Amino acid sequence: VTHSIPACIGSMTINGKQLDNESPVSIFAVNKCYEIVQEGTFFDGSGFAALVREGYKVRSDVNITLEFRTTAVHGVLLGVSSAKVDAIGLEIVHGKVLFHVNNGAGRITATYEPRGTNNLCDGKWHKLQANKSKHHISLIIDGNLVHTDNPYIQSTSADTNNPIYVGGYPADVKQNCLTSKSSFRGCLRNLVLTRGQHTELFDFSRAFDLRGVFPHSCPGAEH
C-alpha cells in the first residue's frame, strides 16, 4: 500500500511508550481531527487543489456545480485559464459570488449579491451552479438565478488548456478570470463539471497537487 489513510489515529504506543503527537519531528499533509465532521473537503485558507494535470478544455459549454461553506468574505473557488486570455473563474469577493468568462474577446461577469439578511459567508452550506453556454453565462446560488448580457456574441469558445485550480492557485500561475488572490477557507463538496454528455465528479484526494487541503472531512463547525 503506497497511499495514505484518510482517517484519524490517536493514542499510539510502541513498546508501552506513548508517541507524542503534539511535537512531531516532521509532518506532511496531516490535519487536526475533529470530534464532529461532515462530508467534504477542508481548505485551510493557505493553498489550493490542482486537478487535471494535462489541462481542462472548457470550449463552448460547461456547467459547474458545487457546494461551499465559509465564514470568509473573500476566496477563490475555481479557475481554469489558458496562456492567452481565454479563461473561466469563480470567486467570492466582498461576500458576493462572481462568475467570470473570457471567450477571447473580453471578460464578462455574472454577479450574485445576497439580498437583505441572506449571507453566503455564514458557515452554512450553499449550492452553486455556474453555466456557460457559448456566449451566455449564468449563475444560480441556492436556487436564485443571475445572468448577464454578453456584448461579444461572435466569441463562443473558451480555449483553455491549463489545470483546474480549486480554492486558490500558485503564485507563479496566471489566472485570467480571477481578481482575487485569496485562498478559500472553508469546505467544498460535490464538485461536478459537465460538458455535453460528459459529467465528471471530482475527488479532491486524486488531485495532483494539494496544499493546505484535506480531502476527506470538514470540521463540523468553523475552528
TAZIFEN-V456369 format. One record per residue. N is the residue number from 1. OMEGA is omega in degrees with one decimal (999 if undefined). NEAR is the number of other C-alpha atoms within 12 Angstrom. Layout:
# TAZIFEN-V456369
n:N omega:OMEGA near:NEAR
n:N omega:OMEGA near:NEAR
This chain:
# TAZIFEN-V456369
n:1 omega:-176.5 near:4
n:2 omega:-178.4 near:4
n:3 omega:-177.4 near:7
n:4 omega:179.9 near:15
n:5 omega:175.5 near:14
n:6 omega:-172.6 near:16
n:7 omega:171.8 near:16
n:8 omega:178.9 near:18
n:9 omega:179.8 near:15
n:10 omega:174.7 near:14
n:11 omega:179.2 near:13
n:12 omega:177.1 near:13
n:13 omega:174.2 near:12
n:14 omega:-176.4 near:9
n:15 omega:176.3 near:7
n:16 omega:-179.1 near:8
n:17 omega:-178.4 near:9
n:18 omega:178.3 near:12
n:19 omega:179.4 near:16
n:20 omega:179.8 near:13
n:21 omega:-169.8 near:19
n:22 omega:-177.9 near:14
n:23 omega:-179.0 near:8
n:24 omega:177.7 near:10
n:25 omega:174.4 near:9
n:26 omega:-176.4 near:9
n:27 omega:178.2 near:11
n:28 omega:174.6 near:13
n:29 omega:175.1 near:21
n:30 omega:-176.6 near:24
n:31 omega:172.8 near:26
n:32 omega:169.6 near:22
n:33 omega:-178.5 near:22
n:34 omega:180.0 near:20
n:35 omega:177.8 near:13
n:36 omega:179.9 near:14
n:37 omega:174.3 near:21
n:38 omega:175.5 near:24
n:39 omega:178.3 near:21
n:40 omega:-178.5 near:29
n:41 omega:-177.7 near:41
n:42 omega:174.6 near:44
n:43 omega:-172.2 near:42
n:44 omega:176.0 near:35
n:45 omega:-177.4 near:30
n:46 omega:-169.6 near:25
n:47 omega:-174.1 near:31
n:48 omega:167.8 near:43
n:49 omega:178.8 near:41
n:50 omega:-176.7 near:35
n:51 omega:177.2 near:32
n:52 omega:-176.9 near:24
n:53 omega:-176.1 near:18
n:54 omega:176.8 near:14
n:55 omega:-179.2 near:21
n:56 omega:-177.1 near:28
n:57 omega:-178.6 near:27
n:58 omega:-177.8 near:38
n:59 omega:-167.9 near:31
n:60 omega:-173.3 near:30
n:61 omega:171.1 near:30
n:62 omega:174.8 near:37
n:63 omega:-177.1 near:33
n:64 omega:172.1 near:38
n:65 omega:175.7 near:34
n:66 omega:171.1 near:34
n:67 omega:-179.8 near:29
n:68 omega:178.2 near:43
n:69 omega:-176.9 near:38
n:70 omega:170.0 near:38
n:71 omega:-179.7 near:27
n:72 omega:-177.0 near:31
n:73 omega:176.3 near:29
n:74 omega:173.4 near:30
n:75 omega:175.2 near:42
n:76 omega:173.2 near:48
n:77 omega:-175.3 near:54
n:78 omega:175.6 near:48
n:79 omega:170.9 near:47
n:80 omega:-174.0 near:49
n:81 omega:173.2 near:37
n:82 omega:177.3 near:31
n:83 omega:178.1 near:20
n:84 omega:-179.0 near:21
n:85 omega:-177.1 near:28
n:86 omega:-177.5 near:36
n:87 omega:165.5 near:45
n:88 omega:179.4 near:52
n:89 omega:175.1 near:50
n:90 omega:-178.8 near:48
n:91 omega:172.8 near:45
n:92 omega:179.7 near:42
n:93 omega:-177.9 near:28
n:94 omega:176.5 near:23
n:95 omega:175.8 near:25
n:96 omega:174.0 near:29
n:97 omega:-179.6 near:43
n:98 omega:174.1 near:42
n:99 omega:-177.8 near:44
n:100 omega:174.9 near:45
n:101 omega:171.7 near:54
n:102 omega:178.3 near:43
n:103 omega:178.0 near:40
n:104 omega:-176.2 near:30
n:105 omega:-178.3 near:22
n:106 omega:-177.3 near:26
n:107 omega:170.8 near:30
n:108 omega:-172.0 near:33
n:109 omega:167.5 near:36
n:110 omega:-175.9 near:35
n:111 omega:173.2 near:31
n:112 omega:179.2 near:34
n:113 omega:-178.8 near:27
n:114 omega:-179.2 near:26
n:115 omega:173.5 near:12
n:116 omega:-176.2 near:7
n:117 omega:178.9 near:10
n:118 omega:-176.6 near:17
n:119 omega:-179.8 near:26
n:120 omega:-176.8 near:33
n:121 omega:-174.9 near:30
n:122 omega:179.6 near:20
n:123 omega:177.4 near:24
n:124 omega:-178.8 near:23
n:125 omega:175.9 near:28
n:126 omega:-179.5 near:30
n:127 omega:-178.8 near:26
n:128 omega:170.1 near:38
n:129 omega:177.8 near:35
n:130 omega:-175.4 near:45
n:131 omega:171.7 near:38
n:132 omega:177.4 near:41
n:133 omega:-172.6 near:28
n:134 omega:-178.7 near:28
n:135 omega:177.8 near:33
n:136 omega:173.4 near:34
n:137 omega:178.6 near:39
n:138 omega:-177.3 near:37
n:139 omega:176.4 near:37
n:140 omega:178.1 near:30
n:141 omega:-179.5 near:34
n:142 omega:176.8 near:25
n:143 omega:-179.6 near:15
n:144 omega:-173.2 near:21
n:145 omega:171.2 near:22
n:146 omega:170.5 near:27
n:147 omega:-174.0 near:26
n:148 omega:176.5 near:25
n:149 omega:179.8 near:17
n:150 omega:179.8 near:26
n:151 omega:-175.2 near:18
n:152 omega:-170.9 near:21
n:153 omega:-179.7 near:19
n:154 omega:-175.1 near:15
n:155 omega:-169.4 near:24
n:156 omega:-172.5 near:28
n:157 omega:173.1 near:29
n:158 omega:-173.9 near:39
n:159 omega:-179.7 near:30
n:160 omega:179.2 near:34
n:161 omega:-179.7 near:25
n:162 omega:177.8 near:31
n:163 omega:171.2 near:33
n:164 omega:175.5 near:43
n:165 omega:-177.7 near:43
n:166 omega:175.5 near:48
n:167 omega:-177.8 near:49
n:168 omega:178.6 near:44
n:169 omega:-177.9 near:41
n:170 omega:-177.4 near:26
n:171 omega:-176.5 near:15
n:172 omega:-179.6 near:8
n:173 omega:179.9 near:21
n:174 omega:174.6 near:26
n:175 omega:-173.0 near:38
n:176 omega:-179.4 near:33
n:177 omega:172.7 near:38
n:178 omega:177.1 near:41
n:179 omega:-176.6 near:30
n:180 omega:171.1 near:30
n:181 omega:-175.9 near:32
n:182 omega:174.2 near:30
n:183 omega:-179.1 near:39
n:184 omega:172.0 near:41
n:185 omega:-178.0 near:38
n:186 omega:-176.8 near:47
n:187 omega:174.0 near:47
n:188 omega:174.0 near:44
n:189 omega:174.8 near:34
n:190 omega:175.2 near:25
n:191 omega:-179.3 near:31
n:192 omega:172.9 near:27
n:193 omega:-178.8 near:32
n:194 omega:171.5 near:27
n:195 omega:-178.3 near:23
n:196 omega:-179.7 near:17
n:197 omega:-173.8 near:10
n:198 omega:179.2 near:13
n:199 omega:-177.3 near:15
n:200 omega:173.6 near:21
n:201 omega:-174.3 near:19
n:202 omega:177.2 near:29
n:203 omega:-175.4 near:25
n:204 omega:179.0 near:34
n:205 omega:177.3 near:26
n:206 omega:178.2 near:20
n:207 omega:179.5 near:24
n:208 omega:174.5 near:22
n:209 omega:178.7 near:26
n:210 omega:176.7 near:31
n:211 omega:-179.1 near:31
n:212 omega:-177.5 near:30
n:213 omega:-175.1 near:38
n:214 omega:-161.7 near:42
n:215 omega:-163.8 near:37
n:216 omega:177.1 near:30
n:217 omega:175.2 near:30
n:218 omega:171.3 near:34
n:219 omega:-176.4 near:30
n:220 omega:175.0 near:23
n:221 omega:-178.1 near:21
n:222 omega:178.2 near:23
n:223 omega:999 near:20
